[in-house]
């Protein structure tokens, strides 16, 4: 492939192209759309492809168009050749609405968290029905999420997002890039995210005495005081 092909609209033989991921569209939609092609018809919505070998291409966007072209038995299809990189593939699939772009919850702003949760809550048959958007956004924003290695801590924030389907739904829009924990933890919010047993282990590691019978609030206070 020459650089001059990148981003250009080009016509390729259909048999030189393979589908990347099969569309989940119903066969009715595929066959009915294929019938709309008349003699000499063309796919006015091009396939987005990458080169996989000499004169060989793979679809990375508009898989429905590929399925329709196959059903219509087109000999040639119009395509746009894209750069073969994970970043471009993610962008193309998001633009084609074949994947959901994800937000880094470790660093997301309040507005980004709000938009992502609002999207999930407004989906048909969402398991997040009943979740108060404002409360959930505030509690997630205020949590020490920069250290989270999973979304599990959200279930302890009291925002009606529990383990199971609700937590699984969040994985559609969020991912994490956690920072390493500080060598000495004194941040209240981070300490409050640990269990009593975890706090006692931290106290023991620091060589603190008389902490075995302390309640969680007192453990947090002692650990915050420790230099």
N, CA, C and O of each residue as an XYZ file, in Angstrom:
908
protein
N       0.836     -1.196      0.000
C       0.000      0.000      0.000
C       0.868      1.242      0.000
O       1.842      1.319      0.750
N       0.532      2.202     -0.822
C       1.260      3.463     -0.834
C       0.566      4.449      0.087
O      -0.628      4.324      0.360
N       1.321      5.431      0.565
C       0.743      6.434      1.442
C      -0.365      7.206      0.747
O      -1.249      7.752      1.408
N      -0.329      7.258     -0.586
C      -1.339      8.006     -1.331
C      -2.720      7.364     -1.204
O      -3.731      8.022     -1.451
N      -2.775      6.071     -0.817
C      -4.061      5.395     -0.677
C      -4.758      5.733      0.643
O      -5.982      5.639      0.739
N      -3.984      6.126      1.660
C      -4.564      6.362      2.969
C      -5.574      7.508      2.922
O      -5.274      8.615      2.475
N      -6.777      7.203      3.400
C      -7.819      8.222      3.481
C      -8.563      8.458      2.191
O      -9.514      9.239      2.168
N      -8.158      7.802      1.107
C      -8.811      8.015     -0.181
C      -9.953      7.032     -0.411
O      -9.934      5.910      0.095
N     -10.933      7.465     -1.171
C     -12.030      6.595     -1.574
C     -11.576      5.792     -2.785
O     -11.217      6.359     -3.817
N     -11.597      4.448     -2.649
C     -11.082      3.580     -3.701
C     -12.031      2.404     -3.918
O     -12.759      1.995     -3.013
N     -12.006      1.880     -5.122
C     -12.856      0.733     -5.461
C     -11.995     -0.525     -5.544
O     -11.009     -0.578     -6.280
N     -12.400     -1.555     -4.756
C     -11.638     -2.804     -4.718
C     -12.550     -3.972     -5.067
O     -13.759     -3.900     -4.848
N     -11.973     -5.066     -5.618
C     -12.762     -6.290     -5.813
C     -13.267     -6.806     -4.464
O     -12.524     -6.818     -3.482
N     -14.509     -7.226     -4.421
C     -15.070     -7.676     -3.149
C     -14.307     -8.865     -2.594
O     -14.150     -8.981     -1.379
N     -13.825     -9.757     -3.467
C     -13.154    -10.958     -2.976
C     -11.748    -10.673     -2.436
O     -11.065    -11.590     -1.980
N     -11.314     -9.415     -2.485
C     -10.013     -9.065     -1.891
C     -10.181     -8.554     -0.461
O      -9.212     -8.150      0.181
N     -11.432     -8.578      0.032
C     -11.739     -8.004      1.341
C     -12.358     -9.062      2.238
O     -13.223     -9.826      1.810
N     -11.911     -9.100      3.479
C     -12.518     -9.974      4.472
C     -13.138     -9.110      5.569
O     -12.733     -7.971      5.799
N     -14.136     -9.692      6.238
C     -14.808     -8.964      7.301
C     -14.024     -9.097      8.592
O     -13.545    -10.181      8.925
N     -13.892     -8.000      9.317
C     -13.181     -8.044     10.591
C     -14.018     -8.680     11.678
O     -13.630     -9.700     12.247
N     -15.161     -8.090     11.971
C     -16.073     -8.609     12.985
C     -17.473     -8.644     12.371
O     -17.947     -7.640     11.840
N     -18.126     -9.788     12.445
C     -19.435     -9.936     11.828
C     -20.448     -9.020     12.491
O     -20.479     -8.888     13.715
N     -21.274     -8.392     11.672
C     -22.315     -7.526     12.201
C     -23.357     -8.335     12.962
O     -23.604     -9.497     12.640
N     -23.969     -7.721     13.974
C     -25.023     -8.410     14.721
C     -26.405     -8.055     14.186
O     -27.417     -8.355     14.820
N     -26.447     -7.410     13.006
C     -27.730     -7.049     12.408
C     -28.497     -8.306     12.006
O     -27.900     -9.301     11.595
N     -29.814     -8.255     12.127
C     -30.668     -9.383     11.758
C     -30.599     -9.624     10.257
O     -30.411     -8.691      9.476
N     -30.754    -10.888      9.858
C     -30.704    -11.243      8.439
C     -31.751    -10.482      7.619
O     -31.529    -10.192      6.444
N     -32.888    -10.162      8.240
C     -33.922     -9.411      7.518
C     -33.380     -8.069      7.058
O     -33.594     -7.666      5.915
N     -32.681     -7.381      7.942
C     -32.141     -6.070      7.598
C     -31.088     -6.176      6.498
O     -31.011     -5.325      5.611
N     -30.288     -7.225      6.569
C     -29.230     -7.405      5.570
C     -29.828     -7.711      4.198
O     -29.489     -7.059      3.210
N     -30.722     -8.708      4.140
C     -31.280     -9.120      2.839
C     -32.199     -8.054      2.256
O     -32.231     -7.862      1.040
N     -32.942     -7.364      3.105
C     -33.842     -6.322      2.605
C     -33.060     -5.144      2.051
O     -33.436     -4.560      1.034
N     -31.972     -4.798      2.723
C     -31.141     -3.707      2.224
C     -30.446     -4.111      0.936
O     -30.275     -3.291      0.034
N     -30.044     -5.375      0.846
C     -29.384     -5.861     -0.372
C     -30.312     -5.751     -1.582
O     -29.847     -5.536     -2.702
N     -31.608     -5.895     -1.365
C     -32.571     -5.811     -2.463
C     -32.694     -4.394     -3.016
O     -33.187     -4.194     -4.126
N     -32.245     -3.417     -2.240
C     -32.337     -2.033     -2.701
C     -31.308     -1.714     -3.783
O     -31.421     -0.709     -4.484
N     -30.295     -2.587     -3.912
C     -29.316     -2.393     -4.967
C     -29.963     -2.692     -6.318
O     -30.618     -3.719     -6.490
N     -29.777     -1.809     -7.244
C     -30.243     -2.057     -8.607
C     -29.015     -2.306     -9.472
O     -27.882     -2.161     -9.013
N     -29.243     -2.676    -10.704
C     -28.118     -2.963    -11.586
C     -27.227     -1.723    -11.683
O     -27.692     -0.623    -11.982
N     -25.977     -1.925    -11.429
C     -25.042     -0.812    -11.449
C     -24.988     -0.060    -10.140
O     -24.312      0.964    -10.039
N     -25.701     -0.560     -9.118
C     -25.701      0.115     -7.825
C     -24.350      0.005     -7.137
O     -23.543     -0.870     -7.453
N     -24.121      0.893     -6.205
C     -22.848      0.905     -5.485
C     -23.120      1.147     -4.005
O     -24.176      1.651     -3.622
N     -22.156      0.782     -3.195
C     -22.302      1.047     -1.768
C     -21.910      2.506     -1.500
O     -20.729      2.844     -1.429
N     -22.910      3.342     -1.356
C     -22.665      4.772     -1.175
C     -22.037      5.068      0.187
O     -21.426      6.118      0.386
N     -22.194      4.141      1.107
C     -21.488      4.242      2.384
C     -20.297      3.292      2.308
O     -20.485      2.076      2.320
N     -19.077      3.819      2.232
C     -17.920      2.949      1.975
C     -17.535      2.104      3.178
O     -17.854      2.426      4.322
N     -16.842      1.017      2.885
C     -16.206      0.221      3.928
C     -14.936      0.937      4.379
O     -14.268      1.591      3.577
N     -14.608      0.813      5.654
C     -13.323      1.305      6.148
C     -12.436      0.075      6.309
O     -12.770     -0.844      7.057
N     -11.316      0.062      5.612
C     -10.476     -1.135      5.572
C      -9.022     -0.801      5.888
O      -8.595      0.350      5.804
N      -8.273     -1.844      6.254
C      -6.815     -1.744      6.372
C      -6.209     -2.817      5.481
O      -6.826     -3.852      5.228
N      -5.009     -2.562      5.015
C      -4.328     -3.533      4.166
C      -3.703     -4.615      5.029
O      -3.020     -4.315      6.008
N      -3.934     -5.879      4.670
C      -3.371     -7.006      5.410
C      -2.317     -7.756      4.604
O      -1.624     -8.617      5.145
N      -2.191     -7.442      3.327
C      -1.231     -8.078      2.436
C      -1.323     -7.423      1.080
O      -2.127     -6.509      0.896
N      -0.524     -7.860      0.124
C      -0.589     -7.272     -1.216
C      -1.999     -7.405     -1.800
O      -2.473     -8.512     -2.055
N      -2.652     -6.276     -2.005
C      -4.011     -6.227     -2.569
C      -5.014     -7.027     -1.742
O      -5.981     -7.556     -2.290
N      -4.798     -7.121     -0.444
C      -5.723     -7.784      0.467
C      -6.086     -6.822      1.597
O      -5.233     -6.101      2.115
N      -7.359     -6.827      1.964
C      -7.833     -5.836      2.921
C      -8.793     -6.485      3.928
O      -9.409     -7.516      3.658
N      -8.895     -5.847      5.089
C      -9.822     -6.301      6.118
C     -10.657     -5.122      6.594
O     -10.157     -4.009      6.755
N     -11.941     -5.390      6.815
C     -12.858     -4.346      7.256
C     -12.626     -4.040      8.738
O     -12.532     -4.950      9.562
N     -12.534     -2.752      9.065
C     -12.480     -2.349     10.474
C     -13.644     -1.425     10.826
O     -13.810     -1.038     11.982
N     -14.444     -1.076      9.826
C     -15.607     -0.229     10.088
C     -16.667     -0.417      9.024
O     -16.354     -0.643      7.855
N     -17.932     -0.324      9.434
C     -19.087     -0.519      8.550
C     -19.243     -1.980      8.125
O     -19.399     -2.283      6.942
N     -19.198     -2.864      9.094
C     -19.373     -4.294      8.808
C     -20.758     -4.602      8.245
O     -20.920     -5.554      7.482
N     -21.757     -3.800      8.619
C     -23.098     -4.014      8.058
C     -23.061     -3.816      6.544
O     -23.696     -4.569      5.806
N     -22.329     -2.819      6.081
C     -22.216     -2.566      4.642
C     -21.570     -3.765      3.949
O     -21.968     -4.151      2.851
N     -20.570     -4.343      4.607
C     -19.918     -5.536      4.044
C     -20.927     -6.674      3.892
O     -20.981     -7.332      2.853
N     -21.726     -6.898      4.941
C     -22.711     -7.985      4.903
C     -23.736     -7.757      3.803
O     -24.138     -8.699      3.121
N     -24.160     -6.511      3.628
C     -25.128     -6.192      2.576
C     -24.507     -6.380      1.198
O     -25.144     -6.926      0.296
N     -23.266     -5.927      1.032
C     -22.585     -6.088     -0.256
C     -22.422     -7.560     -0.603
O     -22.542     -7.950     -1.764
N     -22.148     -8.372      0.408
C     -22.022     -9.816      0.190
C     -23.355    -10.414     -0.236
O     -23.410    -11.223     -1.162
N     -24.429    -10.014      0.441
C     -25.754    -10.535      0.098
C     -26.192    -10.075     -1.285
O     -26.895    -10.799     -1.990
N     -25.777     -8.866     -1.674
C     -26.137     -8.332     -2.987
C     -25.225     -8.855     -4.093
O     -25.433     -8.569     -5.272
N     -24.206     -9.632     -3.693
C     -23.251    -10.224     -4.626
C     -22.548     -9.164     -5.472
O     -22.371     -9.330     -6.679
N     -22.155     -8.082     -4.820
C     -21.402     -7.051     -5.529
C     -20.020     -7.577     -5.888
O     -19.392     -8.284     -5.100
N     -19.563     -7.237     -7.049
C     -18.228     -7.660     -7.470
C     -17.168     -6.670     -7.012
O     -16.011     -7.038     -6.809
N     -17.562     -5.429     -6.853
C     -16.632     -4.396     -6.389
C     -17.316     -3.550     -5.318
O     -18.533     -3.364     -5.338
N     -16.524     -3.050     -4.395
C     -17.065     -2.188     -3.342
C     -16.143     -0.985     -3.148
O     -14.933     -1.054     -3.361
N     -16.758      0.103     -2.740
C     -15.994      1.311     -2.468
C     -15.516      1.284     -1.026
O     -16.254      0.917     -0.112
N     -14.272      1.678     -0.847
C     -13.639      1.594      0.472
C     -12.800      2.838      0.737
O     -12.381      3.542     -0.182
N     -12.573      3.082      2.003
C     -11.573      4.064      2.433
C     -10.495      3.299      3.190
O     -10.796      2.567      4.133
N      -9.251      3.466      2.784
C      -8.142      2.754      3.401
C      -7.641      3.552      4.603
O      -7.317      4.734      4.486
N      -7.583      2.897      5.748
C      -7.134      3.545      6.983
C      -5.779      3.002      7.407
O      -5.353      1.931      6.974
N      -5.118      3.759      8.258
C      -3.857      3.313      8.845
C      -4.137      2.130      9.769
O      -5.121      2.125     10.507
N      -3.257      1.128      9.717
C      -3.477     -0.095     10.498
C      -2.849      0.055     11.881
O      -1.722     -0.384     12.109
N      -3.584      0.675     12.799
C      -3.106      0.841     14.170
C      -4.291      0.684     15.115
O      -5.426      0.957     14.726
N      -4.044      0.243     16.365
C      -5.148      0.075     17.324
C      -5.910      1.371     17.568
O      -7.128      1.352     17.747
N      -5.192      2.505     17.578
C      -5.844      3.787     17.829
C      -6.824      4.147     16.718
O      -7.930      4.619     16.980
N      -6.408      3.919     15.477
C      -7.284      4.223     14.340
C      -8.483      3.285     14.320
O      -9.605      3.709     14.042
N      -8.244      2.013     14.615
C      -9.357      1.056     14.643
C     -10.387      1.450     15.697
O     -11.589      1.405     15.437
N      -9.921      1.836     16.891
C     -10.838      2.247     17.950
C     -11.643      3.474     17.525
O     -12.845      3.551     17.779
N     -10.974      4.435     16.874
C     -11.648      5.642     16.417
C     -12.689      5.316     15.361
O     -13.821      5.795     15.428
N     -12.304      4.494     14.378
C     -13.224      4.137     13.297
C     -14.461      3.429     13.840
O     -15.583      3.755     13.453
N     -14.262      2.464     14.734
C     -15.397      1.708     15.256
C     -16.298      2.579     16.117
O     -17.509      2.361     16.163
N     -15.718      3.568     16.803
C     -16.545      4.502     17.563
C     -17.350      5.385     16.621
O     -18.533      5.627     16.861
N     -16.718      5.875     15.542
C     -17.415      6.721     14.577
C     -18.522      5.959     13.858
O     -19.568      6.522     13.537
N     -18.279      4.663     13.607
C     -19.290      3.821     12.948
C     -20.330      3.296     13.935
O     -21.262      2.590     13.551
N     -20.161      3.649     15.208
C     -21.046      3.206     16.287
C     -21.088      1.682     16.381
O     -22.127      1.083     16.655
N     -19.936      1.083     16.148
C     -19.786     -0.357     16.288
C     -19.098     -0.718     17.599
O     -18.955     -1.896     17.924
N     -18.680      0.277     18.338
C     -18.139      0.066     19.677
C     -18.410      1.325     20.483
O     -18.665      2.393     19.927
N     -18.352      1.184     21.805
C     -18.595      2.310     22.697
C     -17.255      2.837     23.183
O     -16.491      2.088     23.792
N     -16.948      4.107     22.930
C     -15.691      4.649     23.465
C     -15.706      4.650     24.978
O     -16.749      4.861     25.597
N     -14.542      4.414     25.576
C     -14.467      4.316     27.034
C     -13.737      5.514     27.650
O     -12.889      6.149     27.024
N     -14.104      5.791     28.898
C     -13.543      6.901     29.659
C     -12.648      6.355     30.765
O     -13.007      5.398     31.452
N     -11.482      6.972     30.930
C     -10.555      6.569     31.984
C     -11.064      7.125     33.313
O     -10.934      8.320     33.581
N     -11.644      6.255     34.143
C     -12.219      6.701     35.408
C     -11.146      7.144     36.397
O     -11.446      7.873     37.343
N      -9.920      6.724     36.198
C      -8.838      7.134     37.098
C      -8.588      8.634     37.031
O      -8.186      9.249     38.019
N      -8.827      9.217     35.862
C      -8.491     10.630     35.652
C      -9.666     11.466     35.154
O      -9.504     12.662     34.914
N     -10.839     10.865     34.994
C     -11.974     11.556     34.378
C     -12.428     12.766     35.194
O     -12.377     12.759     36.424
N     -12.871     13.797     34.488
C     -13.445     14.970     35.139
C     -14.874     14.659     35.576
O     -15.443     13.639     35.188
N     -15.439     15.534     36.373
C     -16.822     15.355     36.822
C     -17.773     15.290     35.619
O     -18.671     14.449     35.577
N     -17.572     16.174     34.655
C     -18.454     16.185     33.483
C     -18.350     14.884     32.691
O     -19.355     14.376     32.193
N     -17.139     14.345     32.574
C     -16.960     13.084     31.839
C     -17.652     11.935     32.559
O     -18.282     11.092     31.921
N     -17.540     11.896     33.882
C     -18.214     10.854     34.664
C     -19.728     10.988     34.517
O     -20.434      9.995     34.339
N     -20.211     12.211     34.594
C     -21.648     12.464     34.493
C     -22.195     12.030     33.133
O     -23.239     11.382     33.067
N     -21.506     12.378     32.061
C     -21.975     12.004     30.719
C     -22.002     10.490     30.540
O     -22.955      9.947     29.982
N     -20.957      9.808     31.012
C     -20.879      8.350     30.864
C     -22.002      7.661     31.637
O     -22.662      6.766     31.109
N     -22.223      8.080     32.896
C     -23.292      7.480     33.695
C     -24.661      7.807     33.124
O     -25.548      6.953     33.108
N     -24.842      9.039     32.653
C     -26.122      9.436     32.066
C     -26.437      8.582     30.841
O     -27.583      8.185     30.632
N     -25.415      8.302     30.034
C     -25.589      7.433     28.869
C     -26.084      6.054     29.290
O     -27.033      5.527     28.711
N     -25.436      5.467     30.305
C     -25.816      4.125     30.754
C     -27.215      4.105     31.350
O     -28.002      3.201     31.071
N     -27.524      5.106     32.173
C     -28.825      5.140     32.853
C     -29.966      5.272     31.854
O     -31.068      4.789     32.112
N     -29.719      5.917     30.720
C     -30.774      6.151     29.732
C     -30.898      5.035     28.695
O     -31.718      5.131     27.782
N     -30.090      3.976     28.828
C     -30.204      2.856     27.897
C     -31.460      2.033     28.191
O     -31.857      1.915     29.350
N     -32.095      1.461     27.154
C     -33.259      0.608     27.383
C     -32.893     -0.588     28.271
O     -31.829     -1.188     28.118
N     -33.787     -0.918     29.191
C     -33.603     -2.072     30.081
C     -32.299     -2.010     30.879
O     -31.696     -3.043     31.171
N     -31.878     -0.826     31.221
C     -30.628     -0.678     31.969
C     -30.749     -1.256     33.375
O     -31.777     -1.072     34.027
N     -29.727     -1.946     33.849
C     -29.737     -2.417     35.237
C     -29.512     -1.281     36.232
O     -29.634     -1.478     37.441
N     -29.182     -0.087     35.722
C     -28.908      1.055     36.592
C     -30.152      1.902     36.870
O     -30.048      3.016     37.382
N     -31.316      1.373     36.533
C     -32.549      2.095     36.828
C     -32.658      2.329     38.334
O     -32.447      1.413     39.129
N     -32.988      3.556     38.717
C     -33.116      3.885     40.127
C     -31.871      4.519     40.710
O     -31.904      5.026     41.831
N     -30.761      4.501     39.960
C     -29.535      5.147     40.435
C     -29.687      6.659     40.278
O     -30.017      7.138     39.194
N     -29.449      7.411     41.351
C     -29.505      8.869     41.308
C     -28.223      9.393     40.677
O     -27.138      9.234     41.235
N     -28.353     10.014     39.516
C     -27.177     10.434     38.761
C     -26.314     11.407     39.554
O     -25.095     11.247     39.617
N     -26.935     12.412     40.158
C     -26.179     13.431     40.870
C     -25.400     12.847     42.044
O     -24.230     13.172     42.249
N     -26.064     11.977     42.818
C     -25.401     11.363     43.973
C     -24.248     10.461     43.518
O     -23.156     10.505     44.086
N     -24.499      9.647     42.493
C     -23.478      8.718     42.006
C     -22.259      9.483     41.487
O     -21.122      9.115     41.782
N     -22.495     10.540     40.720
C     -21.381     11.321     40.167
C     -20.545     11.935     41.289
O     -19.316     11.865     41.259
N     -21.211     12.536     42.277
C     -20.494     13.185     43.378
C     -19.649     12.195     44.152
O     -18.491     12.478     44.462
N     -20.210     11.037     44.470
C     -19.485     10.075     45.298
C     -18.340      9.417     44.533
O     -17.292      9.128     45.112
N     -18.530      9.183     43.254
C     -17.446      8.607     42.457
C     -16.339      9.635     42.254
O     -15.155      9.311     42.345
N     -16.735     10.880     41.977
C     -15.731     11.931     41.785
C     -14.879     12.120     43.036
O     -13.668     12.318     42.939
N     -15.501     12.061     44.201
C     -14.790     12.313     45.461
C     -13.977     11.116     45.947
O     -13.136     11.262     46.834
N     -14.215      9.946     45.385
C     -13.518      8.734     45.839
C     -12.066      8.722     45.344
O     -11.750      9.381     44.353
N     -11.187      7.987     46.019
C      -9.775      7.896     45.594
C      -9.602      6.939     44.408
O      -8.852      5.966     44.477
N     -10.299      7.236     43.352
C     -10.370      6.328     42.194
C      -9.052      6.230     41.433
O      -8.858      5.294     40.657
N      -8.155      7.171     41.641
C      -6.864      7.102     40.955
C      -6.050      5.892     41.385
O      -5.087      5.522     40.713
N      -6.433      5.262     42.515
C      -5.721      4.089     43.015
C      -6.484      2.778     42.751
O      -5.965      1.694     43.017
N      -7.693      2.881     42.239
C      -8.499      1.671     42.045
C      -7.901      0.784     40.962
O      -7.470      1.267     39.915
N      -7.879     -0.509     41.225
C      -7.464     -1.473     40.208
C      -8.673     -2.177     39.586
O      -8.530     -2.918     38.615
N      -9.859     -1.943     40.146
C     -11.104     -2.463     39.595
C     -12.218     -1.489     39.961
O     -12.004     -0.545     40.722
N     -13.401     -1.723     39.416
C     -14.545     -0.862     39.700
C     -15.286     -1.283     40.968
O     -16.250     -0.630     41.366
N     -14.849     -2.356     41.597
C     -15.517     -2.899     42.773
C     -15.738     -1.871     43.885
O     -16.797     -1.903     44.511
N     -14.794     -0.953     44.168
C     -15.011      0.005     45.257
C     -16.257      0.866     45.098
O     -16.755      1.416     46.080
N     -16.764      0.989     43.886
C     -17.979      1.784     43.671
C     -19.145      1.212     44.454
O     -20.034      1.952     44.877
N     -19.148     -0.108     44.653
C     -20.264     -0.742     45.355
C     -20.316     -0.357     46.828
O     -21.316     -0.609     47.500
N     -19.246      0.254     47.334
C     -19.202      0.653     48.746
C     -19.463      2.148     48.943
O     -19.335      2.660     50.055
N     -19.825      2.844     47.869
C     -19.995      4.291     47.956
C     -21.418      4.708     48.329
O     -21.685      5.896     48.508
N     -22.329      3.745     48.447
C     -23.695      4.075     48.828
C     -24.473      4.821     47.768
O     -25.320      5.653     48.091
N     -24.196      4.534     46.496
C     -24.915      5.209     45.414
C     -25.787      4.241     44.617
O     -26.124      4.498     43.461
N     -26.146      3.127     45.251
C     -27.071      2.137     44.681
C     -26.506      1.437     43.441
O     -27.257      0.911     42.620
N     -25.184      1.438     43.318
C     -24.531      0.634     42.280
C     -23.906     -0.552     42.981
O     -22.895     -0.425     43.672
N     -24.522     -1.707     42.794
C     -24.101     -2.913     43.496
C     -23.375     -3.863     42.547
O     -23.346     -3.659     41.334
N     -22.788     -4.908     43.136
C     -22.082     -5.904     42.326
C     -23.070     -6.634     41.429
O     -24.274     -6.632     41.683
N     -22.556     -7.252     40.388
C     -23.408     -7.985     39.461
C     -23.667     -7.174     38.201
O     -22.745     -6.585     37.637
N     -24.918     -7.141     37.758
C     -25.265     -6.498     36.491
C     -24.978     -5.003     36.492
O     -24.566     -4.451     35.472
N     -25.192     -4.340     37.634
C     -24.962     -2.895     37.686
C     -23.486     -2.574     37.515
O     -23.119     -1.676     36.757
N     -22.651     -3.309     38.219
C     -21.211     -3.072     38.100
C     -20.724     -3.455     36.704
O     -19.859     -2.787     36.137
N     -21.274     -4.519     36.161
C     -20.893     -4.965     34.813
C     -21.241     -3.901     33.780
O     -20.509     -3.709     32.809
N     -22.358     -3.212     33.988
C     -22.762     -2.168     33.051
C     -21.727     -1.056     32.976
O     -21.496     -0.491     31.907
N     -21.103     -0.739     34.104
C     -20.107      0.328     34.123
C     -18.890     -0.010     33.268
O     -18.220      0.886     32.754
N     -18.605     -1.310     33.114
C     -17.446     -1.727     32.330
C     -17.607     -1.378     30.850
O     -16.630     -1.384     30.100
N     -18.837     -1.074     30.430
C     -19.069     -0.681     29.037
C     -18.441      0.672     28.721
O     -18.059      0.928     27.579
N     -18.332      1.547     29.738
C     -17.884      2.916     29.465
C     -16.639      3.340     30.243
O     -16.045      4.375     29.939
N     -16.238      2.552     31.243
C     -15.099      2.965     32.076
C     -13.956      1.959     32.015
O     -14.173      0.753     31.899
N     -12.743      2.475     32.096
C     -11.561      1.651     32.336
C     -10.680      2.397     33.328
O     -10.927      3.567     33.618
N      -9.657      1.730     33.849
C      -8.822      2.301     34.901
C      -7.337      2.193     34.557
O      -6.898      1.219     33.944
N      -6.582      3.193     34.955
C      -5.111      3.147     34.877
C      -4.584      3.562     36.250
O      -4.167      4.706     36.435
N      -4.603      2.635     37.216
C      -4.332      2.999     38.612
C      -2.896      3.451     38.876
O      -1.940      2.939     38.294
N      -2.781      4.431     39.778
C      -1.485      4.849     40.287
C      -1.066      3.876     41.396
O      -1.927      3.268     42.033
N       0.237      3.722     41.635
C       0.664      2.899     42.777
C       0.277      3.573     44.082
O       0.278      4.800     44.175
N      -0.054      2.779     45.085
C      -0.397      3.324     46.395
C       0.822      4.008     47.020
O       1.949      3.553     46.826
N       0.609      5.092     47.767
C       1.736      5.736     48.463
C       2.361      4.771     49.465
O       1.684      3.885     49.986
N       3.634      4.943     49.729
C       4.310      4.106     50.713
C       3.692      4.291     52.100
O       3.541      3.331     52.856
N       3.341      5.525     52.420
C       2.665      5.826     53.677
C       1.348      6.522     53.339
O       1.331      7.621     52.784
N       0.259      5.865     53.681
C      -1.060      6.395     53.326
C      -1.621      7.202     54.489
O      -1.800      6.682     55.590
N      -1.896      8.481     54.233
C      -2.498      9.341     55.254
C      -3.760     10.031     54.739
O      -4.423     10.750     55.486
N      -4.090      9.817     53.476
C      -5.273     10.441     52.888
C      -6.542      9.822     53.469
O      -6.725      8.606     53.401
N      -7.416     10.647     54.037
C      -8.618     10.131     54.694
C      -9.487      9.303     53.740
O      -9.882      8.187     54.075
N      -9.782      9.837     52.571
C     -10.674      9.133     51.641
C     -10.110      7.777     51.240
O     -10.847      6.800     51.117
N      -8.823      7.727     51.041
C      -8.211      6.458     50.664
C      -8.256      5.479     51.831
O      -8.572      4.304     51.640
N      -7.949      5.943     53.023
C      -8.009      5.069     54.192
C      -9.426      4.566     54.440
O      -9.617      3.399     54.785
N     -10.405      5.420     54.271
C     -11.796      5.017     54.496
C     -12.278      3.992     53.477
O     -13.285      3.320     53.701
N     -11.565      3.867     52.356
C     -11.955      2.886     51.345
C     -11.504      1.467     51.703
O     -11.936      0.507     51.065
N     -10.635      1.322     52.720
C     -10.157      0.015     53.143
C     -11.093     -0.576     54.200
O     -11.827      0.145     54.876
N     -11.050     -1.897     54.324
C     -11.792     -2.572     55.389
C     -11.041     -2.423     56.703
O      -9.885     -2.001     56.719
N     -11.708     -2.773     57.820
C     -11.067     -2.706     59.128
C      -9.829     -3.584     59.164
O      -8.784     -3.168     59.663
N      -9.941     -4.799     58.639
C      -8.797     -5.711     58.648
C      -7.623     -5.163     57.832
O      -6.463     -5.321     58.215
N      -7.934     -4.522     56.712
C      -6.877     -3.928     55.895
C      -6.201     -2.779     56.640
O      -4.982     -2.622     56.576
N      -6.994     -1.981     57.342
C      -6.440     -0.873     58.110
C      -5.548     -1.385     59.239
O      -4.498     -0.806     59.520
N      -5.971     -2.468     59.880
C      -5.152     -3.047     60.946
C      -3.832     -3.579     60.393
O      -2.794     -3.495     61.049
N      -3.882     -4.132     59.169
C      -2.645     -4.626     58.552
C      -1.692     -3.472     58.250
O      -0.480     -3.590     58.430
N      -2.263     -2.347     57.784
C      -1.433     -1.173     57.505
C      -0.792     -0.669     58.794
O       0.390     -0.326     58.826
N      -1.612     -0.629     59.876
C      -1.089     -0.178     61.175
C       0.025     -1.098     61.664
O       1.030     -0.628     62.199
N      -0.148     -2.392     61.485
C       0.865     -3.361     61.916
C       2.159     -3.171     61.133
O       3.248     -3.227     61.703
N       2.036     -2.945     59.814
C       3.208     -2.734     58.979
C       3.991     -1.493     59.427
O       5.214     -1.439     59.293
N       3.277     -0.510     59.954
C       3.936      0.717     60.421
C       4.473      0.582     61.853
O       5.124      1.485     62.377
N       4.185     -0.554     62.458
C       4.659     -0.779     63.817
C       3.852     -0.051     64.870
O       4.359      0.224     65.958
N       2.602      0.264     64.566
C       1.748      0.981     65.515
C       1.221      0.009     66.568
O       0.870     -1.125     66.242
N       1.164      0.441     67.812
C       0.693     -0.392     68.917
C      -0.722      0.017     69.336
O      -1.151      1.152     69.128
N      -1.428     -0.944     69.933
C      -2.738     -0.667     70.491
C      -3.820     -0.377     69.486
O      -4.733      0.397     69.775
N      -3.748     -0.973     68.313
C      -4.752     -0.709     67.279
C      -5.700     -1.890     67.043
O      -6.668     -1.757     66.295
N      -5.437     -3.041     67.668
C      -6.212     -4.246     67.378
C      -7.682     -4.126     67.763
O      -8.530     -4.780     67.155
N      -8.001     -3.305     68.760
C      -9.383     -3.196     69.222
C     -10.060     -1.900     68.773
O     -11.183     -1.615     69.188
N      -9.385     -1.111     67.928
C      -9.949      0.173     67.506
C     -11.016     -0.012     66.433
O     -10.944     -0.925     65.610
N     -12.005      0.876     66.464
C     -13.031      0.890     65.415
C     -12.441      1.481     64.137
O     -11.349      2.048     64.155
N     -13.163      1.345     63.038
C     -12.659      1.868     61.765
C     -12.411      3.375     61.819
O     -11.350      3.817     61.377
N     -13.350      4.198     62.345
C     -13.074      5.641     62.410
C     -11.816      5.981     63.199
O     -11.060      6.872     62.809
N     -11.584      5.273     64.316
C     -10.399      5.552     65.119
C      -9.122      5.088     64.417
O      -8.078      5.733     64.513
N      -9.224      3.948     63.704
C      -8.069      3.489     62.945
C      -7.682      4.516     61.879
O      -6.507      4.828     61.688
N      -8.701      5.030     61.194
C      -8.446      6.031     60.169
C      -7.760      7.258     60.775
O      -6.793      7.778     60.219
N      -8.277      7.714     61.928
C      -7.687      8.879     62.584
C      -6.233      8.629     62.984
O      -5.383      9.501     62.803
N      -5.945      7.445     63.526
C      -4.582      7.126     63.950
C      -3.631      7.087     62.735
O      -2.508      7.590     62.792
N      -4.107      6.483     61.650
C      -3.263      6.348     60.475
C      -3.040      7.694     59.784
O      -2.005      7.911     59.154
N      -4.005      8.583     59.906
C      -3.829      9.919     59.350
C      -2.794     10.715     60.128
O      -2.102     11.564     59.565
N      -2.689     10.440     61.420
C      -1.749     11.161     62.282
C      -0.314     10.658     62.091
O       0.645     11.379     62.367
N      -0.177      9.422     61.621
C       1.152      8.812     61.542
C       2.010      9.509     60.505
O       1.588      9.671     59.360
N       3.184      9.914     60.882
C       4.125     10.573     59.963
C       4.993      9.522     59.282
O       5.852      9.864     58.469
